[in-house]
Amino acid sequence: MNVRIFLIRHGATTLSAEDRFAGATEVPLSAGGREQVRRLAERLRGDGISAVYASPLGRTMETARILAEPHRLEVQTRDGLREISHGRWEQMTRCEVEQRFPEEAAAWAADPYTFAPAGGESGLAVTARALPVLMEIVRTNPGGNALVVSHKATIRLLLSSLLGFDPRRYRDNLDQSPAALNIVDFKDPVRARLTLFNDTSHYEKGGLAIPAVPTARLSKWWDAPKTENG
């Protein structure tokens, strides 16, 4: 049941350069962000995408529609894929948060996985809603290539969970650039291998080729054929 997930962050937005908290805030793609996504769409044109899913926020939906167009697919929304909500921090810069809510800022910096600002979400809460959605997508696309468009924090939290990283360090250890491409290959819904991470070679025309599905030099759990008992 090999399933390939193209896990993609939305393109750059009009707030990307301002370093503002905008997880739950609706903000459109910038002109540059649309160009990033168009180049990624061209890169993925021949990769046999069978389904496209996205967070319902405008920036992810626009990204997903551009990516889906060459494959003539409709975008399927999944609320669990939306970005982390920063509550009362929304639309503020980091400096503004540190000045107005120093205790919250310090607690979040120490452990963004279990702490949430007033009115916002913790990383744990995001994982709890996003991971079941991703597993459902894997189960419903056996043998297929599904494209999933989400957000910076959500993607990093998903990858931390799938790969067994310390989720309290997700902001320190993982990054996601606008329109970044990640590829996760699933042997089954609970066995995943990260094949490509935070790749932006499509920013330049003629970007790198998409890597093949892993088939060799892997651990026994990947190479061994599945039995009736799993």
C-alpha positions as YAML, in Angstrom:
chain: A
units: angstrom
residues:
- id: 1
  name: MET
  ca: [0.00, 0.00, 0.00]
- id: 2
  name: ASN
  ca: [2.69, 2.56, -0.85]
- id: 3
  name: VAL
  ca: [1.31, 6.11, -0.76]
- id: 4
  name: ARG
  ca: [3.27, 9.23, -1.66]
- id: 5
  name: ILE
  ca: [2.24, 12.48, 0.04]
- id: 6
  name: PHE
  ca: [3.41, 15.76, -1.46]
- id: 7
  name: LEU
  ca: [3.20, 17.96, 1.64]
- id: 8
  name: ILE
  ca: [3.41, 21.61, 0.65]
- id: 9
  name: ARG
  ca: [3.39, 24.91, 2.46]
- id: 10
  name: HIS
  ca: [1.40, 27.73, 0.84]
- id: 11
  name: GLY
  ca: [3.27, 30.40, -1.09]
- id: 12
  name: ALA
  ca: [4.52, 33.67, 0.36]
- id: 13
  name: THR
  ca: [1.86, 36.09, 1.58]
- id: 14
  name: THR
  ca: [1.61, 39.84, 1.92]
- id: 15
  name: LEU
  ca: [2.58, 39.46, 5.62]
- id: 16
  name: SER
  ca: [5.47, 37.02, 5.18]
- id: 17
  name: ALA
  ca: [8.11, 39.75, 5.16]
- id: 18
  name: GLU
  ca: [6.68, 41.45, 8.26]
- id: 19
  name: ASP
  ca: [7.20, 38.48, 10.60]
- id: 20
  name: ARG
  ca: [3.71, 38.78, 12.08]
- id: 21
  name: PHE
  ca: [1.69, 36.05, 13.76]
- id: 22
  name: ALA
  ca: [-1.02, 35.27, 11.24]
- id: 23
  name: GLY
  ca: [-2.00, 31.65, 11.81]
- id: 24
  name: ALA
  ca: [-5.77, 32.13, 11.93]
- id: 25
  name: THR
  ca: [-5.74, 35.43, 10.06]
- id: 26
  name: GLU
  ca: [-6.88, 35.48, 6.44]
- id: 27
  name: VAL
  ca: [-4.09, 36.92, 4.32]
- id: 28
  name: PRO
  ca: [-3.71, 36.53, 0.53]
- id: 29
  name: LEU
  ca: [-0.75, 35.26, -1.40]
- id: 30
  name: SER
  ca: [1.60, 37.94, -2.65]
- id: 31
  name: ALA
  ca: [2.48, 38.23, -6.34]
- id: 32
  name: GLY
  ca: [5.79, 36.57, -5.53]
- id: 33
  name: GLY
  ca: [4.01, 33.80, -3.69]
- id: 34
  name: ARG
  ca: [1.82, 33.03, -6.68]
- id: 35
  name: GLU
  ca: [4.89, 32.82, -8.89]
- id: 36
  name: GLN
  ca: [6.53, 30.39, -6.45]
- id: 37
  name: VAL
  ca: [3.46, 28.17, -6.60]
- id: 38
  name: ARG
  ca: [3.16, 28.37, -10.39]
- id: 39
  name: ARG
  ca: [6.73, 27.15, -10.71]
- id: 40
  name: LEU
  ca: [6.04, 24.30, -8.30]
- id: 41
  name: ALA
  ca: [2.91, 23.39, -10.29]
- id: 42
  name: GLU
  ca: [5.02, 23.13, -13.43]
- id: 43
  name: ARG
  ca: [7.55, 21.00, -11.59]
- id: 44
  name: LEU
  ca: [4.83, 18.57, -10.43]
- id: 45
  name: ARG
  ca: [2.92, 18.53, -13.73]
- id: 46
  name: GLY
  ca: [4.05, 15.04, -14.67]
- id: 47
  name: ASP
  ca: [3.91, 13.37, -11.27]
- id: 48
  name: GLY
  ca: [0.51, 11.73, -11.50]
- id: 49
  name: ILE
  ca: [-1.24, 13.50, -8.65]
- id: 50
  name: SER
  ca: [-4.48, 11.66, -7.88]
- id: 51
  name: ALA
  ca: [-6.01, 13.91, -5.20]
- id: 52
  name: VAL
  ca: [-5.48, 17.39, -3.76]
- id: 53
  name: TYR
  ca: [-6.31, 18.44, -0.19]
- id: 54
  name: ALA
  ca: [-5.92, 21.78, 1.56]
- id: 55
  name: SER
  ca: [-6.56, 23.79, 4.68]
- id: 56
  name: PRO
  ca: [-9.66, 25.95, 4.13]
- id: 57
  name: LEU
  ca: [-7.79, 29.25, 4.60]
- id: 58
  name: GLY
  ca: [-7.56, 31.45, 1.53]
- id: 59
  name: ARG
  ca: [-3.78, 31.26, 1.07]
- id: 60
  name: THR
  ca: [-3.76, 27.48, 1.12]
- id: 61
  name: MET
  ca: [-6.81, 27.17, -1.13]
- id: 62
  name: GLU
  ca: [-5.30, 29.50, -3.73]
- id: 63
  name: THR
  ca: [-2.05, 27.55, -3.59]
- id: 64
  name: ALA
  ca: [-3.87, 24.24, -3.94]
- id: 65
  name: ARG
  ca: [-5.97, 25.39, -6.90]
- id: 66
  name: ILE
  ca: [-2.88, 26.49, -8.81]
- id: 67
  name: LEU
  ca: [-1.22, 23.13, -8.10]
- id: 68
  name: ALA
  ca: [-4.35, 21.14, -8.95]
- id: 69
  name: GLU
  ca: [-5.04, 22.84, -12.29]
- id: 70
  name: PRO
  ca: [-2.56, 20.83, -14.43]
- id: 71
  name: HIS
  ca: [-4.10, 17.61, -13.08]
- id: 72
  name: ARG
  ca: [-7.70, 18.78, -13.55]
- id: 73
  name: LEU
  ca: [-8.57, 17.97, -9.95]
- id: 74
  name: GLU
  ca: [-10.90, 19.62, -7.47]
- id: 75
  name: VAL
  ca: [-9.41, 20.74, -4.16]
- id: 76
  name: GLN
  ca: [-10.83, 18.92, -1.13]
- id: 77
  name: THR
  ca: [-10.81, 20.99, 2.07]
- id: 78
  name: ARG
  ca: [-9.85, 19.54, 5.45]
- id: 79
  name: ASP
  ca: [-10.29, 21.81, 8.46]
- id: 80
  name: GLY
  ca: [-7.73, 19.88, 10.47]
- id: 81
  name: LEU
  ca: [-4.97, 21.09, 8.15]
- id: 82
  name: ARG
  ca: [-5.40, 24.77, 9.04]
- id: 83
  name: GLU
  ca: [-2.62, 26.72, 10.74]
- id: 84
  name: ILE
  ca: [-2.08, 27.07, 14.47]
- id: 85
  name: SER
  ca: [-4.09, 29.90, 16.01]
- id: 86
  name: HIS
  ca: [-2.07, 32.39, 18.03]
- id: 87
  name: GLY
  ca: [-5.11, 33.80, 19.82]
- id: 88
  name: ARG
  ca: [-4.59, 37.36, 21.00]
- id: 89
  name: TRP
  ca: [-1.17, 37.45, 19.37]
- id: 90
  name: GLU
  ca: [-2.67, 37.35, 15.89]
- id: 91
  name: GLN
  ca: [-1.38, 40.09, 13.53]
- id: 92
  name: MET
  ca: [1.22, 41.24, 16.08]
- id: 93
  name: THR
  ca: [4.97, 41.14, 15.47]
- id: 94
  name: ARG
  ca: [7.23, 39.08, 17.70]
- id: 95
  name: CYS
  ca: [8.63, 42.24, 19.28]
- id: 96
  name: GLU
  ca: [5.12, 43.48, 20.06]
- id: 97
  name: VAL
  ca: [4.22, 40.15, 21.71]
- id: 98
  name: GLU
  ca: [7.38, 40.18, 23.81]
- id: 99
  name: GLN
  ca: [6.67, 43.71, 24.97]
- id: 100
  name: ARG
  ca: [2.95, 43.28, 25.71]
- id: 101
  name: PHE
  ca: [2.88, 39.66, 26.95]
- id: 102
  name: PRO
  ca: [6.40, 38.87, 28.20]
- id: 103
  name: GLU
  ca: [5.36, 35.94, 30.40]
- id: 104
  name: GLU
  ca: [3.40, 34.28, 27.60]
- id: 105
  name: ALA
  ca: [6.23, 34.87, 25.14]
- id: 106
  name: ALA
  ca: [8.76, 33.29, 27.50]
- id: 107
  name: ALA
  ca: [6.55, 30.24, 28.16]
- id: 108
  name: TRP
  ca: [5.93, 29.76, 24.44]
- id: 109
  name: ALA
  ca: [9.64, 30.03, 23.63]
- id: 110
  name: ALA
  ca: [10.41, 27.39, 26.26]
- id: 111
  name: ASP
  ca: [7.74, 24.91, 25.16]
- id: 112
  name: PRO
  ca: [5.58, 25.79, 22.13]
- id: 113
  name: TYR
  ca: [4.18, 22.25, 22.06]
- id: 114
  name: THR
  ca: [2.17, 22.33, 25.29]
- id: 115
  name: PHE
  ca: [1.81, 26.07, 25.86]
- id: 116
  name: ALA
  ca: [-0.80, 28.21, 24.09]
- id: 117
  name: PRO
  ca: [-1.28, 32.00, 24.32]
- id: 118
  name: ALA
  ca: [-4.65, 33.25, 25.53]
- id: 119
  name: GLY
  ca: [-7.29, 32.31, 22.97]
- id: 120
  name: GLY
  ca: [-4.79, 30.30, 20.90]
- id: 121
  name: GLU
  ca: [-3.73, 26.70, 20.32]
- id: 122
  name: SER
  ca: [-0.80, 24.64, 21.51]
- id: 123
  name: GLY
  ca: [1.28, 22.54, 19.16]
- id: 124
  name: LEU
  ca: [-0.25, 19.49, 20.82]
- id: 125
  name: ALA
  ca: [-3.75, 20.65, 19.91]
- id: 126
  name: VAL
  ca: [-2.71, 21.19, 16.29]
- id: 127
  name: THR
  ca: [-1.16, 17.72, 16.09]
- id: 128
  name: ALA
  ca: [-4.30, 16.19, 17.58]
- id: 129
  name: ARG
  ca: [-6.48, 17.60, 14.78]
- id: 130
  name: ALA
  ca: [-4.03, 17.46, 11.85]
- id: 131
  name: LEU
  ca: [-2.49, 14.00, 12.21]
- id: 132
  name: PRO
  ca: [-5.79, 12.06, 11.97]
- id: 133
  name: VAL
  ca: [-6.60, 14.00, 8.79]
- id: 134
  name: LEU
  ca: [-3.28, 13.04, 7.23]
- id: 135
  name: MET
  ca: [-3.76, 9.40, 8.22]
- id: 136
  name: GLU
  ca: [-7.22, 9.43, 6.64]
- id: 137
  name: ILE
  ca: [-5.74, 10.81, 3.42]
- id: 138
  name: VAL
  ca: [-3.14, 8.04, 3.39]
- id: 139
  name: ARG
  ca: [-5.78, 5.36, 3.93]
- id: 140
  name: THR
  ca: [-8.06, 6.65, 1.17]
- id: 141
  name: ASN
  ca: [-5.34, 6.92, -1.48]
- id: 142
  name: PRO
  ca: [-3.71, 3.46, -1.60]
- id: 143
  name: GLY
  ca: [-1.05, 3.34, -4.30]
- id: 144
  name: GLY
  ca: [-1.62, 7.00, -5.16]
- id: 145
  name: ASN
  ca: [0.12, 10.36, -5.03]
- id: 146
  name: ALA
  ca: [-1.82, 12.84, -2.92]
- id: 147
  name: LEU
  ca: [-0.99, 16.53, -2.65]
- id: 148
  name: VAL
  ca: [-1.61, 18.19, 0.72]
- id: 149
  name: VAL
  ca: [-1.33, 21.97, 1.17]
- id: 150
  name: SER
  ca: [-0.99, 23.26, 4.70]
- id: 151
  name: HIS
  ca: [0.98, 25.74, 6.82]
- id: 152
  name: LYS
  ca: [4.39, 26.24, 8.38]
- id: 153
  name: ALA
  ca: [3.71, 25.18, 11.98]
- id: 154
  name: THR
  ca: [1.22, 22.47, 11.04]
- id: 155
  name: ILE
  ca: [3.64, 20.82, 8.63]
- id: 156
  name: ARG
  ca: [6.50, 20.93, 11.12]
- id: 157
  name: LEU
  ca: [4.31, 19.39, 13.81]
- id: 158
  name: LEU
  ca: [3.14, 16.64, 11.46]
- id: 159
  name: LEU
  ca: [6.70, 15.79, 10.47]
- id: 160
  name: SER
  ca: [7.81, 15.79, 14.11]
- id: 161
  name: SER
  ca: [5.08, 13.28, 14.93]
- id: 162
  name: LEU
  ca: [5.71, 11.06, 11.90]
- id: 163
  name: LEU
  ca: [9.48, 10.96, 12.39]
- id: 164
  name: GLY
  ca: [9.53, 10.69, 16.17]
- id: 165
  name: PHE
  ca: [11.21, 14.05, 16.82]
- id: 166
  name: ASP
  ca: [10.84, 15.84, 20.14]
- id: 167
  name: PRO
  ca: [7.80, 18.02, 19.31]
- id: 168
  name: ARG
  ca: [8.86, 20.63, 21.87]
- id: 169
  name: ARG
  ca: [11.75, 21.43, 19.51]
- id: 170
  name: TYR
  ca: [9.77, 21.67, 16.29]
- id: 171
  name: ARG
  ca: [10.42, 25.39, 15.94]
- id: 172
  name: ASP
  ca: [14.14, 24.96, 16.56]
- id: 173
  name: ASN
  ca: [14.82, 21.87, 14.47]
- id: 174
  name: LEU
  ca: [12.57, 22.20, 11.40]
- id: 175
  name: ASP
  ca: [11.88, 24.99, 8.93]
- id: 176
  name: GLN
  ca: [9.41, 25.50, 6.09]
- id: 177
  name: SER
  ca: [9.93, 28.10, 3.38]
- id: 178
  name: PRO
  ca: [6.99, 29.49, 1.39]
- id: 179
  name: ALA
  ca: [5.86, 27.00, -1.29]
- id: 180
  name: ALA
  ca: [8.31, 24.44, 0.11]
- id: 181
  name: LEU
  ca: [7.92, 20.85, -1.09]
- id: 182
  name: ASN
  ca: [8.17, 17.89, 1.27]
- id: 183
  name: ILE
  ca: [7.66, 14.30, 0.18]
- id: 184
  name: VAL
  ca: [6.63, 11.63, 2.66]
- id: 185
  name: ASP
  ca: [6.37, 8.04, 1.47]
- id: 186
  name: PHE
  ca: [4.10, 5.71, 3.45]
- id: 187
  name: LYS
  ca: [4.47, 1.96, 3.54]
- id: 188
  name: ASP
  ca: [1.23, 1.94, 5.53]
- id: 189
  name: PRO
  ca: [-0.59, 4.56, 7.64]
- id: 190
  name: VAL
  ca: [1.88, 4.26, 10.53]
- id: 191
  name: ARG
  ca: [5.16, 3.75, 8.65]
- id: 192
  name: ALA
  ca: [6.48, 6.85, 6.95]
- id: 193
  name: ARG
  ca: [9.79, 7.86, 5.39]
- id: 194
  name: LEU
  ca: [10.76, 11.47, 4.67]
- id: 195
  name: THR
  ca: [12.14, 11.50, 1.12]
- id: 196
  name: LEU
  ca: [12.38, 15.26, 0.50]
- id: 197
  name: PHE
  ca: [12.33, 18.14, 2.97]
- id: 198
  name: ASN
  ca: [11.77, 21.90, 2.61]
- id: 199
  name: ASP
  ca: [12.82, 21.85, -1.03]
- id: 200
  name: THR
  ca: [12.56, 25.12, -2.96]
- id: 201
  name: SER
  ca: [14.62, 24.32, -6.06]
- id: 202
  name: HIS
  ca: [11.57, 25.25, -8.16]
- id: 203
  name: TYR
  ca: [12.21, 28.89, -7.23]
- id: 204
  name: GLU
  ca: [14.69, 28.71, -10.10]
- id: 205
  name: LYS
  ca: [13.45, 27.50, -13.46]
- id: 206
  name: GLY
  ca: [14.47, 23.92, -14.17]
- id: 207
  name: GLY
  ca: [14.53, 22.83, -10.52]
- id: 208
  name: LEU
  ca: [15.67, 19.46, -9.28]
- id: 209
  name: ALA
  ca: [13.88, 16.32, -10.39]
- id: 210
  name: ILE
  ca: [11.47, 14.70, -7.95]
- id: 211
  name: PRO
  ca: [13.23, 11.78, -6.18]
- id: 212
  name: ALA
  ca: [12.00, 8.27, -6.84]
- id: 213
  name: VAL
  ca: [10.01, 6.32, -4.27]
- id: 214
  name: PRO
  ca: [12.53, 4.62, -1.93]
- id: 215
  name: THR
  ca: [13.09, 0.97, -2.86]
- id: 216
  name: ALA
  ca: [16.53, -0.06, -1.58]
- id: 217
  name: ARG
  ca: [19.02, 0.31, 1.28]
- id: 218
  name: LEU
  ca: [16.19, 0.78, 3.74]
- id: 219
  name: SER
  ca: [15.29, -0.76, 7.08]
- id: 220
  name: LYS
  ca: [13.67, -4.18, 7.22]
- id: 221
  name: TRP
  ca: [10.26, -2.80, 8.16]
- id: 222
  name: TRP
  ca: [10.13, -0.93, 4.84]
- id: 223
  name: ASP
  ca: [11.62, -3.60, 2.57]
- id: 224
  name: ALA
  ca: [9.80, -6.61, 4.00]
- id: 225
  name: PRO
  ca: [6.53, -7.57, 2.30]
- id: 226
  name: LYS
  ca: [3.43, -7.06, 4.39]
- id: 227
  name: THR
  ca: [1.83, -10.15, 5.90]
- id: 228
  name: GLU
  ca: [-1.81, -10.70, 6.77]
- id: 229
  name: ASN
  ca: [-0.94, -9.75, 10.37]
- id: 230
  name: GLY
  ca: [0.76, -6.50, 9.33]
...
